[in-house]
Amino acid sequence: MPDIRVKSEIAGSVWKIMKQAGEAVAAEETLLLLESMKMEIPVVAPRAGTVLELRVAEGEAVAEEDVVAVIRAG
């Protein structure tokens, strides 16, 4: 199965990273929180697996549809 690219659904800034590369993640578990228009928006893992990489850092701005993380399902 190919690796899963997790995308931001909204433009904003990375407020808090909840999972790091190498950590296991459950389906629908929060990977990071975005702040947009004074709201916290969770970015969740679509499937269970292992976080291979985070492509953002706390405080970094992201655009809609930016890939913020990569997960290996399993």
N, CA and C of each residue as an Amber inpcrd file, in Angstrom:
protein
   222
   0.8470000  -1.1800000   0.0000000   0.0000000   0.0000000   0.0000000
   0.8940000   1.2450000   0.0000000   0.5840000   2.2230000  -0.8280000
   1.4100000   3.4380000  -0.8590000   1.2700000   4.2580000   0.4220000
   2.2780000   5.0710000   0.6930000   2.2330000   5.9570000   1.8520000
   1.1120000   6.9760000   1.6660000   0.5610000   7.4190000   2.7770000
  -0.5700000   8.3500000   2.7680000  -0.0480000   9.7610000   3.0170000
  -0.3700000  10.6670000   2.1190000  -0.0050000  12.0700000   2.2740000
  -1.1880000  12.7930000   2.9130000  -0.9690000  13.3230000   4.0990000
  -2.0190000  14.0170000   4.8400000  -1.9430000  15.4980000   4.4900000
  -3.0680000  16.0450000   4.0220000  -3.1080000  17.4360000   3.5680000
  -3.9030000  18.3170000   4.5220000  -3.5410000  19.5840000   4.5240000
  -4.2790000  20.5850000   5.2700000  -5.5870000  20.8700000   4.5290000
  -6.6720000  20.9240000   5.2480000  -7.9620000  21.2200000   4.6200000
  -8.2500000  22.7140000   4.5720000  -7.4040000  23.5080000   5.2410000
  -7.6480000  24.9440000   5.3430000  -6.3070000  25.6650000   5.4820000
  -6.2500000  26.9080000   5.0520000  -5.0470000  27.7190000   5.2440000
  -4.9990000  28.1900000   6.6910000  -3.8130000  28.2440000   7.2480000
  -3.6540000  28.6890000   8.6270000  -2.2120000  28.5510000   9.0470000
  -1.9840000  28.4950000  10.3400000  -0.6320000  28.2710000  10.8440000
  -0.6520000  27.0730000  11.7900000   0.4790000  26.3820000  11.8490000
   0.5870000  25.2060000  12.7170000   0.6820000  25.7060000  14.1500000
  -0.3080000  25.3500000  14.9390000  -0.3610000  25.8070000  16.3170000
   0.3700000  24.8350000  17.2330000   0.0910000  23.5110000  17.0610000
   0.7120000  22.5260000  17.9390000   0.8410000  21.1970000  17.2060000
   2.0110000  20.5930000  17.3000000   2.2420000  19.2680000  16.7240000
   2.0120000  18.2300000  17.8210000   1.1530000  17.2610000  17.5330000
   0.7730000  16.2590000  18.5220000   1.5370000  14.9400000  18.3640000
   1.9560000  14.6150000  17.1560000   2.6650000  13.3620000  16.8670000
   3.9690000  13.6650000  16.1450000   4.9970000  12.8940000  16.4220000
   6.3060000  13.0690000  15.8020000   6.5980000  11.9060000  14.8610000
   7.5630000  12.0900000  13.9740000   7.9920000  11.0300000  13.0680000
   8.4260000   9.8130000  13.8880000   8.0050000   8.6380000  13.4280000
   8.3300000   7.3900000  14.1090000   7.2610000   6.9130000  15.0620000
   6.3200000   7.7730000  15.4070000   5.2630000   7.3900000  16.3510000
   4.0990000   6.7070000  15.6300000   3.4970000   5.7630000  16.3280000
   2.2850000   5.1110000  15.8230000   1.1200000   6.0800000  15.9760000
   0.1690000   5.9530000  15.0630000  -1.0210000   6.8060000  15.0980000
  -2.2380000   5.9490000  14.7600000  -3.3440000   6.2110000  15.4450000
  -4.5980000   5.5060000  15.1780000  -5.3960000   6.2700000  14.1270000
  -6.2970000   5.5770000  13.4730000  -7.1890000   6.2400000  12.5220000
  -7.9720000   7.3310000  13.2460000  -8.0520000   8.4950000  12.6450000
  -8.7700000   9.6600000  13.1660000  -8.0870000  10.3120000  14.3680000
  -6.8500000   9.9010000  14.6810000  -6.1070000  10.5420000  15.7610000
  -5.5140000  11.8530000  15.2510000  -5.4760000  12.8620000  16.1110000
  -4.9680000  14.1720000  15.7260000  -3.4520000  14.1520000  15.5830000
  -2.9730000  14.5940000  14.4190000  -1.5400000  14.7150000  14.1580000
  -1.0250000  16.0820000  14.5830000  -1.8100000  17.1110000  14.2620000
  -1.4220000  18.4740000  14.6050000  -2.6580000  19.3540000  14.6090000
  -2.5000000  20.5290000  15.2040000  -3.5840000  21.5020000  15.2460000
  -3.1780000  22.7190000  14.4360000  -4.0940000  23.1780000  13.5930000
  -3.9060000  24.4150000  12.8490000  -4.7220000  25.5050000  13.5260000
  -4.2330000  26.7290000  13.4240000  -4.9850000  27.8810000  13.9050000
  -5.3630000  28.6930000  12.6810000  -6.6590000  28.9190000  12.5410000
  -7.1590000  29.7070000  11.4270000  -8.3670000  30.4960000  11.8990000
  -8.3370000  31.7880000  11.6820000  -9.4310000  32.6790000  12.0860000
  -9.7820000  32.4870000  13.5610000  -8.7230000  32.3500000  14.3900000
  -8.8410000  32.2050000  15.8490000  -9.5330000  30.9150000  16.2680000
  -9.5480000  29.9240000  15.3800000 -10.1160000  28.6070000  15.6940000
  -9.0180000  27.5630000  15.5860000  -9.1120000  26.5100000  16.4110000
  -8.1930000  25.3820000  16.3300000  -8.8280000  24.3030000  15.4520000
  -8.1230000  23.9150000  14.4080000  -8.6310000  22.9050000  13.4780000
  -7.6910000  21.7010000  13.5230000  -8.1980000  20.5280000  13.9440000
  -7.3360000  19.3480000  13.9870000  -7.0990000  18.7830000  12.5870000
  -5.8820000  18.3000000  12.3590000  -5.5440000  17.5430000  11.1560000
  -5.3540000  16.1160000  11.6430000  -6.1930000  15.2030000  11.1510000
  -6.2060000  13.8350000  11.6760000  -5.6540000  12.8330000  10.6690000
  -5.2030000  11.7130000  11.1990000  -4.7240000  10.6160000  10.3690000
  -5.9260000   9.9140000   9.7470000  -5.9470000   9.7380000   8.4350000
  -7.0870000   9.0670000   7.8050000  -7.1060000   7.5580000   8.0630000
  -5.9380000   6.9800000   8.3920000  -5.8280000   5.5450000   8.6780000
  -4.7930000   5.3540000   9.7750000  -4.8210000   4.2010000  10.3960000
  -3.8130000   3.8560000  11.3960000  -2.4930000   3.5620000  10.7020000
  -1.4030000   3.8320000  11.3890000  -0.0910000   3.5420000  10.8250000
   1.0150000   4.1910000  11.6310000   2.1110000   4.5010000  10.9420000
   3.2680000   5.1420000  11.5580000   3.5650000   6.4470000  10.8320000
   3.8130000   7.4950000  11.6040000   4.1600000   8.7810000  11.0140000
   5.5750000   8.6620000  10.4480000   5.7150000   8.7940000   9.1420000
   7.0350000   8.7410000   8.5060000   7.7340000  10.0870000   8.5790000
   6.9760000  11.1590000   8.3160000   7.5740000  12.4920000   8.3720000
   6.5090000  13.5520000   8.5800000   6.9230000  14.6080000   9.2490000
   6.1240000  15.8240000   9.3520000   6.7990000  16.8420000   8.4510000
   6.0270000  17.5060000   7.6350000   6.5900000  18.4640000   6.6830000
   6.3930000  19.9040000   7.1220000   5.9780000  20.0940000   8.3680000
   5.7450000  21.4380000   8.9010000   6.3390000  21.5300000  10.3050000
   6.4770000  22.7610000  10.7770000   6.9450000  23.0280000  12.1350000
   5.9420000  23.9510000  12.8160000   5.9390000  23.9390000  14.1450000
   5.0440000  24.8340000  14.8800000   5.3270000  26.2810000  14.4880000
   4.2540000  27.0290000  14.2560000   4.3630000  28.4280000  13.8600000
   4.4150000  28.6490000  12.3570000   4.6000000  27.5780000  11.6070000
   4.7070000  27.6880000  10.1490000   3.3350000  27.8760000   9.5060000
   3.2760000  28.7190000   8.4930000   2.0370000  28.9280000   7.7390000
   1.8620000  27.8040000   6.7230000   0.6120000  27.3590000   6.5420000
   0.2900000  26.3470000   5.5350000  -0.8710000  26.8400000   4.6850000
  -0.8790000  26.4070000   3.4450000  -1.9740000  26.7300000   2.5350000
  -2.9220000  25.5400000   2.4620000  -4.1110000  25.7870000   1.9900000
  -5.0660000  24.7030000   1.7720000  -4.4540000  23.6970000   0.7990000
  -4.5700000  22.4210000   1.1200000  -4.0680000  21.3000000   0.3130000
  -2.5620000  21.0750000   0.4160000  -1.8490000  21.8010000   1.2870000
  -0.4370000  21.5000000   1.5260000  -0.3170000  20.1460000   2.2110000
   0.6750000  19.3530000   1.8180000   0.9500000  18.0880000   2.5050000
   1.6970000  18.4270000   3.7880000   1.1170000  18.0400000   4.9290000
   1.7010000  18.3750000   6.2280000   2.3750000  17.1720000   6.8880000
   2.0030000  15.9510000   6.4720000   2.5800000  14.7390000   7.0560000
   2.4580000  13.5850000   6.0780000   3.2900000  12.5760000   6.3110000
   3.2240000  11.3420000   5.5260000   3.1520000  10.1820000   6.5070000
   2.1940000   9.2720000   6.2620000   1.9590000   8.1220000   7.1310000
   2.0980000   6.8430000   6.3230000   2.7170000   5.8400000   6.9280000
   2.7340000   4.5070000   6.3380000   1.6400000   3.7070000   7.0310000
   0.6360000   3.3200000   6.2790000  -0.4930000   2.5680000   6.8320000
  -0.0330000   1.1960000   7.3050000  -0.7370000   0.7230000   8.3260000
  -0.3970000  -0.6190000   8.7870000  -0.6200000  -0.8360000  10.1920000
